[in-house]
Amino acid sequence: MRSNTAFFLVVGLILFLDDRTTWAQKYELKLSDGRVERFDFEQKGIEGLKTVNGQWTVEEMAGAPSGKRVLILRPQGSDFNVIVAPGGPYSDVDVSVRFKPISGREDASGGIVFRFSEGKYYVVRANALENNFRLYYYDNGRRQLATAAVQPPALGQWHTLRVVAVGDHIQAYLNGRLLLDHRDSRFKAGQIGLWTKSDSVTAFDDLEIKSNKLQ
């Protein structure tokens, strides 16, 4: 009797995992071949990027994912620090960036801003001081749309953020894991940017923007 119970439990677990794998393979958003823009901050540095809030600089850093230079935020008292990349506005995008949370007492986070227009935007962020991964929208105030429980990304290490937005469908990844799947239609298009909060000291590198609907 016990052997039969164990057998059915194992079969059930296999079917459950298979269903999850099939769901991920079927529903992961993908863009068709499109234009790809990359920013590694080696040659042009901060040239062309627009600072919205915060003190953003390009500095040399040992162990940078590509080359020697990274984009880094030095806190300046802003609640939400944003810098916007040139190009766009974009509607459908697949955006990724490497980020390294270095320090922060109130916050140690990094995020991708997308569909930024006239100060309004979405942001997906990870925080080394909290065990959550979240999607927000900002419109004269930040509002949470979706969250997932995660192991906080370690301080002093490089991690990967990725956001795919197609129409009103938004998916977000941390270190290669699809963690957020949400729909929201309030912002249709805009620019791409990077984000930190409060007293975060955070480095960024290898920003890549893929788009198949350049507006």
C-alpha positions as a Markdown table, in Angstrom:
| # | Residue | x | y | z |
|---|---|---|---|---|
| 1 | Met | 0.0 | 0.0 | 0.0 |
| 2 | Arg | 2.8 | 2.4 | 0.9 |
| 3 | Ser | 4.7 | 1.6 | -2.3 |
| 4 | Asn | 1.5 | 2.4 | -4.3 |
| 5 | Thr | 1.1 | 5.7 | -2.5 |
| 6 | Ala | 4.7 | 6.6 | -3.1 |
| 7 | Phe | 4.4 | 5.7 | -6.8 |
| 8 | Phe | 1.4 | 8.0 | -7.3 |
| 9 | Leu | 3.1 | 10.8 | -5.4 |
| 10 | Val | 6.1 | 10.6 | -7.6 |
| 11 | Val | 4.0 | 10.5 | -10.8 |
| 12 | Gly | 2.0 | 13.5 | -9.5 |
| 13 | Leu | 5.2 | 15.5 | -8.8 |
| 14 | Ile | 6.5 | 14.7 | -12.3 |
| 15 | Leu | 3.3 | 15.8 | -14.0 |
| 16 | Phe | 3.2 | 19.0 | -11.9 |
| 17 | Leu | 6.8 | 19.9 | -12.8 |
| 18 | Asp | 6.2 | 19.0 | -16.4 |
| 19 | Asp | 3.1 | 21.3 | -16.4 |
| 20 | Arg | 5.1 | 24.1 | -15.0 |
| 21 | Thr | 7.9 | 23.6 | -17.6 |
| 22 | Thr | 5.3 | 23.5 | -20.4 |
| 23 | Trp | 3.6 | 26.6 | -19.1 |
| 24 | Ala | 6.9 | 28.5 | -19.0 |
| 25 | Gln | 7.9 | 27.4 | -22.5 |
| 26 | Lys | 4.5 | 28.3 | -23.9 |
| 27 | Tyr | 3.9 | 31.6 | -22.2 |
| 28 | Glu | 7.3 | 33.2 | -22.0 |
| 29 | Leu | 7.1 | 36.4 | -24.0 |
| 30 | Lys | 9.5 | 36.6 | -26.9 |
| 31 | Leu | 10.1 | 39.4 | -29.5 |
| 32 | Ser | 10.7 | 38.6 | -33.1 |
| 33 | Asp | 14.0 | 39.7 | -34.6 |
| 34 | Gly | 14.4 | 43.4 | -34.2 |
| 35 | Arg | 16.8 | 46.3 | -33.5 |
| 36 | Val | 19.3 | 45.8 | -30.7 |
| 37 | Glu | 21.0 | 48.7 | -28.9 |
| 38 | Arg | 23.8 | 48.1 | -26.3 |
| 39 | Phe | 25.4 | 50.4 | -23.7 |
| 40 | Asp | 28.5 | 49.2 | -21.9 |
| 41 | Phe | 29.8 | 52.7 | -20.9 |
| 42 | Glu | 33.3 | 52.1 | -22.2 |
| 43 | Gln | 33.7 | 54.6 | -25.0 |
| 44 | Lys | 30.9 | 57.2 | -24.6 |
| 45 | Gly | 30.4 | 57.0 | -20.8 |
| 46 | Ile | 27.4 | 58.9 | -19.7 |
| 47 | Glu | 27.2 | 60.9 | -23.0 |
| 48 | Gly | 23.7 | 60.8 | -24.5 |
| 49 | Leu | 22.0 | 59.6 | -21.3 |
| 50 | Lys | 19.6 | 61.9 | -19.5 |
| 51 | Thr | 19.7 | 62.2 | -15.7 |
| 52 | Val | 16.2 | 62.6 | -14.2 |
| 53 | Asn | 17.2 | 62.3 | -10.5 |
| 54 | Gly | 20.4 | 61.4 | -8.7 |
| 55 | Gln | 24.1 | 61.8 | -9.3 |
| 56 | Trp | 25.1 | 59.3 | -12.0 |
| 57 | Thr | 28.7 | 58.8 | -13.1 |
| 58 | Val | 30.8 | 56.4 | -15.1 |
| 59 | Glu | 33.8 | 54.9 | -13.2 |
| 60 | Glu | 36.3 | 52.2 | -13.5 |
| 61 | Met | 35.5 | 49.1 | -11.5 |
| 62 | Ala | 37.5 | 45.9 | -11.1 |
| 63 | Gly | 35.5 | 42.9 | -12.2 |
| 64 | Ala | 33.2 | 44.8 | -14.5 |
| 65 | Pro | 31.2 | 42.4 | -16.7 |
| 66 | Ser | 32.5 | 44.1 | -19.9 |
| 67 | Gly | 35.6 | 46.3 | -20.1 |
| 68 | Lys | 36.6 | 48.4 | -17.1 |
| 69 | Arg | 33.9 | 51.0 | -16.8 |
| 70 | Val | 30.4 | 50.9 | -15.3 |
| 71 | Leu | 27.6 | 53.3 | -14.7 |
| 72 | Ile | 27.2 | 54.0 | -10.9 |
| 73 | Leu | 24.8 | 56.0 | -8.8 |
| 74 | Arg | 26.1 | 58.1 | -5.9 |
| 75 | Pro | 23.1 | 59.0 | -3.6 |
| 76 | Gln | 22.1 | 62.6 | -3.5 |
| 77 | Gly | 19.0 | 62.6 | -1.4 |
| 78 | Ser | 16.4 | 61.7 | -4.1 |
| 79 | Asp | 13.8 | 59.1 | -3.2 |
| 80 | Phe | 13.9 | 57.6 | -6.7 |
| 81 | Asn | 17.0 | 58.0 | -8.9 |
| 82 | Val | 16.4 | 57.6 | -12.6 |
| 83 | Ile | 18.6 | 57.9 | -15.7 |
| 84 | Val | 17.2 | 57.5 | -19.2 |
| 85 | Ala | 19.0 | 56.0 | -22.2 |
| 86 | Pro | 18.9 | 57.7 | -25.6 |
| 87 | Gly | 16.6 | 56.2 | -28.3 |
| 88 | Gly | 13.0 | 55.3 | -28.4 |
| 89 | Pro | 10.2 | 55.8 | -27.6 |
| 90 | Tyr | 9.6 | 52.0 | -27.6 |
| 91 | Ser | 6.5 | 50.0 | -27.2 |
| 92 | Asp | 7.4 | 46.3 | -27.2 |
| 93 | Val | 10.8 | 45.6 | -25.7 |
| 94 | Asp | 13.2 | 43.0 | -24.3 |
| 95 | Val | 15.6 | 44.8 | -21.9 |
| 96 | Ser | 18.4 | 43.4 | -19.8 |
| 97 | Val | 21.1 | 44.9 | -17.6 |
| 98 | Arg | 23.7 | 43.7 | -15.1 |
| 99 | Phe | 23.6 | 45.4 | -11.7 |
| 100 | Lys | 25.7 | 45.2 | -8.6 |
| 101 | Pro | 24.2 | 46.5 | -5.3 |
| 102 | Ile | 27.2 | 47.8 | -3.4 |
| 103 | Ser | 25.8 | 49.4 | -0.2 |
| 104 | Gly | 22.9 | 51.2 | 1.4 |
| 105 | Arg | 21.3 | 51.3 | 4.8 |
| 106 | Glu | 17.8 | 52.1 | 3.7 |
| 107 | Asp | 17.9 | 50.6 | 0.3 |
| 108 | Ala | 20.4 | 48.7 | -1.9 |
| 109 | Ser | 18.5 | 48.2 | -5.2 |
| 110 | Gly | 18.7 | 48.2 | -8.9 |
| 111 | Gly | 15.9 | 48.4 | -11.5 |
| 112 | Ile | 14.9 | 48.8 | -15.1 |
| 113 | Val | 12.7 | 51.7 | -16.1 |
| 114 | Phe | 10.6 | 51.2 | -19.2 |
| 115 | Arg | 7.9 | 53.2 | -21.1 |
| 116 | Phe | 9.3 | 56.3 | -19.5 |
| 117 | Ser | 7.4 | 59.4 | -20.8 |
| 118 | Glu | 6.9 | 62.8 | -19.2 |
| 119 | Gly | 8.0 | 61.5 | -15.8 |
| 120 | Lys | 5.7 | 58.5 | -15.9 |
| 121 | Tyr | 7.0 | 54.9 | -16.1 |
| 122 | Tyr | 7.1 | 51.3 | -15.1 |
| 123 | Val | 10.0 | 49.9 | -13.1 |
| 124 | Val | 11.0 | 46.4 | -12.1 |
| 125 | Arg | 13.5 | 46.3 | -9.2 |
| 126 | Ala | 15.4 | 43.9 | -7.0 |
| 127 | Asn | 16.6 | 44.9 | -3.5 |
| 128 | Ala | 19.6 | 43.4 | -1.7 |
| 129 | Leu | 18.0 | 44.3 | 1.7 |
| 130 | Glu | 14.6 | 42.7 | 1.0 |
| 131 | Asn | 13.4 | 39.2 | -0.1 |
| 132 | Asn | 11.1 | 40.5 | -2.8 |
| 133 | Phe | 11.2 | 41.3 | -6.5 |
| 134 | Arg | 8.6 | 43.8 | -7.7 |
| 135 | Leu | 7.0 | 45.6 | -10.6 |
| 136 | Tyr | 5.7 | 49.2 | -10.0 |
| 137 | Tyr | 4.3 | 52.1 | -12.0 |
| 138 | Tyr | 5.2 | 55.7 | -11.2 |
| 139 | Asp | 2.9 | 58.6 | -11.8 |
| 140 | Asn | 3.6 | 61.3 | -9.3 |
| 141 | Gly | 3.9 | 58.4 | -6.8 |
| 142 | Arg | 5.0 | 54.8 | -6.8 |
| 143 | Arg | 2.3 | 52.1 | -6.9 |
| 144 | Gln | 3.0 | 48.3 | -6.7 |
| 145 | Leu | 1.6 | 46.1 | -9.4 |
| 146 | Ala | 3.1 | 42.7 | -8.8 |
| 147 | Thr | 5.6 | 41.0 | -6.4 |
| 148 | Ala | 7.4 | 37.7 | -5.9 |
| 149 | Ala | 9.3 | 36.3 | -3.0 |
| 150 | Val | 13.1 | 35.8 | -3.7 |
| 151 | Gln | 16.4 | 35.3 | -2.0 |
| 152 | Pro | 17.8 | 38.8 | -1.8 |
| 153 | Pro | 20.5 | 39.4 | -4.5 |
| 154 | Ala | 23.8 | 39.5 | -2.6 |
| 155 | Leu | 25.6 | 42.7 | -2.0 |
| 156 | Gly | 28.9 | 43.1 | -3.9 |
| 157 | Gln | 28.0 | 40.7 | -6.6 |
| 158 | Trp | 26.7 | 41.1 | -10.2 |
| 159 | His | 23.2 | 40.1 | -11.0 |
| 160 | Thr | 21.0 | 40.2 | -14.1 |
| 161 | Leu | 17.6 | 41.9 | -14.5 |
| 162 | Arg | 15.5 | 41.4 | -17.6 |
| 163 | Val | 12.1 | 42.8 | -18.6 |
| 164 | Val | 10.0 | 41.8 | -21.6 |
| 165 | Ala | 6.9 | 43.9 | -22.4 |
| 166 | Val | 4.6 | 43.2 | -25.3 |
| 167 | Gly | 1.4 | 45.2 | -25.5 |
| 168 | Asp | -0.1 | 45.1 | -22.0 |
| 169 | His | 1.8 | 41.9 | -21.0 |
| 170 | Ile | 4.9 | 42.3 | -18.8 |
| 171 | Gln | 7.3 | 39.6 | -17.6 |
| 172 | Ala | 10.3 | 40.1 | -15.4 |
| 173 | Tyr | 13.4 | 38.0 | -14.6 |
| 174 | Leu | 16.0 | 38.0 | -11.9 |
| 175 | Asn | 19.2 | 36.0 | -12.7 |
| 176 | Gly | 17.5 | 34.1 | -15.5 |
| 177 | Arg | 14.3 | 33.1 | -13.5 |
| 178 | Leu | 10.9 | 34.3 | -14.7 |
| 179 | Leu | 9.3 | 35.6 | -11.5 |
| 180 | Leu | 6.7 | 38.2 | -12.5 |
| 181 | Asp | 3.9 | 37.9 | -15.1 |
| 182 | His | 1.5 | 40.7 | -15.1 |
| 183 | Arg | -0.8 | 42.7 | -17.4 |
| 184 | Asp | -1.2 | 46.5 | -17.3 |
| 185 | Ser | -2.2 | 48.9 | -20.0 |
| 186 | Arg | -1.8 | 52.4 | -18.5 |
| 187 | Phe | 1.5 | 53.2 | -20.3 |
| 188 | Lys | 1.8 | 52.4 | -24.0 |
| 189 | Ala | 5.4 | 53.5 | -25.0 |
| 190 | Gly | 8.4 | 55.4 | -23.8 |
| 191 | Gln | 12.1 | 55.3 | -23.2 |
| 192 | Ile | 14.3 | 52.9 | -21.3 |
| 193 | Gly | 16.2 | 53.8 | -18.1 |
| 194 | Leu | 17.8 | 52.6 | -14.9 |
| 195 | Trp | 16.7 | 53.1 | -11.4 |
| 196 | Thr | 17.7 | 53.0 | -7.7 |
| 197 | Lys | 16.1 | 54.2 | -4.5 |
| 198 | Ser | 17.2 | 56.3 | -1.6 |
| 199 | Asp | 20.8 | 55.7 | -0.4 |
| 200 | Ser | 21.6 | 52.8 | -2.7 |
| 201 | Val | 25.1 | 52.8 | -4.2 |
| 202 | Thr | 24.6 | 50.6 | -7.3 |
| 203 | Ala | 26.6 | 49.9 | -10.4 |
| 204 | Phe | 25.2 | 49.0 | -13.8 |
| 205 | Asp | 26.7 | 47.5 | -17.0 |
| 206 | Asp | 25.7 | 45.8 | -20.2 |
| 207 | Leu | 22.4 | 47.5 | -20.8 |
| 208 | Glu | 20.8 | 45.9 | -23.9 |
| 209 | Ile | 17.5 | 47.0 | -25.5 |
| 210 | Lys | 15.8 | 44.9 | -28.1 |
| 211 | Ser | 12.7 | 46.3 | -29.8 |
| 212 | Asn | 10.6 | 45.4 | -32.7 |
| 213 | Lys | 8.3 | 48.4 | -32.6 |
| 214 | Leu | 10.5 | 51.4 | -32.7 |
| 215 | Gln | 8.0 | 54.4 | -32.6 |
